[in-house]
Amino acid sequence: MSNEGVLRGLYPFLHGTAQNPEKLNAALLHSVAEKARDSRETNERFFGDQSEVLVAAAGTLANVYRRNGKLFSMGNGGSSCDASHVAVEFVHPITAGRPALAATNLVADLAMISAVGNDLGFDHVFVRQLVAHARKGDALIGISTSGNSQNLIAAFVKAKELGVATIGLTGGDGGKMKSSGAVDHCLVVPSTSIHRIQECHVAAYHILWDLVHTLLADERGSAANREAMQ
């Protein structure tokens, strides 16, 4: 078949040919099933490989909160939405009985980001905020589907200088985020699909949130029991 014939088969609407509704619907249903299958399999591989890293990250973050530290979150594009979501989960827990935990989304202040980006460059937009607000004993979580966002890498490096614990969510081979040596706990989704990576990231930080509260609740329960026995 010629190249033109192949193109007509793939994109008949470009050549004035109407698509067969039944065939189109069948193809779309097949696409849904394949994408859902790929999502499930990627999720299973990710948590199968990374569960211990996730538990370790939760332990680190629980220790941060035990010492009255706080969490900072960051990301670009779609991952900036995840960074915002992370901060909201910790500050405004929807599960009854769970306390609010300090968390700041470094992507929220557009005036700050545009000012720093304009004056110093986009690589500095998170670094500048960490220098101003972060203290030794705090934590930083950064989200990047590629792991190669330079502004995140720069912030992770600065965080280590400041004594801030670091957690990264990425995909593929982990990119510079994994190889930088500046991320204490790096969770890597084994996929090159941005959508599959982002789906795993959402599940991962929801589980991270839950694990942190579980660890803190166990400690609070033990303390309460000790007080009752005294």
Order of alpha helices (4+ residues) and beta strands (2+ residues): alpha-alpha-beta-alpha-beta-alpha-alpha-beta-alpha-beta-alpha-beta-alpha
